[in-house]
Amino acid sequence: MEETKNLAELCRDISNELVEALNVVNILYEISDGDSKQEILLKIINKNIRLSFENIEKCRSMIAIVE
């Protein structure tokens, strides 16, 4: 079983996973070949990933205040 991580490590891991997901979305967007339905879905996913990054930054700010 993996050892418990602190909040800062968890935020870093989540950020890394989101970067990977964002890279996949960008690749899929490039190969969608102008299919508007696919592009709309990928834009929504992209937006949600970027909003998640903003939320992680808020968490990091709260962690910094506590420390």
N, C-alpha and C positions, 0 to 999 in steps of 0.2 A: 504494500500500500504506500502511496506517495505521501511524503510528509506534508504537513499543513504549511501553506505559504502565508506570508504576511500580505497585507493589502497592496503595498507597493509592488511586490513581485507579481501578484495576481493582475494588477493593472498593466504591468509591462507585458505579461504573457497574453492578455486580451488584446493589447495593441498590436503585438506581433501577429496574432491570428487574424485580426482585422486587416492588417496590411496585406497578408497573403490572400484573403478573400477579395480585397480591392483589386489586387493584381489579376486574379482570375476573372473578375467582372470586366476589367478593362480588356483582357484578351477576348472574352466572349463578345464584347461590344464590337471589337475590330472584325471578328469573323461573322457577325450577324448579317453582314452583307445587305444592309438597308432594310431589313425586315422591321417594319415599324412596331409591331407588337413586341418583338424581342427587345428592341431598343428601349421601348417604354419600360418594360420590366427591369432591364439592366440599369436604367437611370434611377428607378425607384430603389433598387438594391444599393446602388452607389450612394444615393442620398442618405439612406438609413445607416450605411457604414460610416459615412462622414459625421452624421449626428451622434453615432456611438463614440467616435473619437472625441467629440465635444464633451460628452458625458464623462468619459474617462478623465479628461482634463479637470472637470469639476471635482471628481473624486480625488484626484491627485492634490488639488488645492485644499480640500478638506483634510486629507491625510497630513499635508504639510502644516496645517494649523494645529492639529492635534500633537504632532511631534514637537 
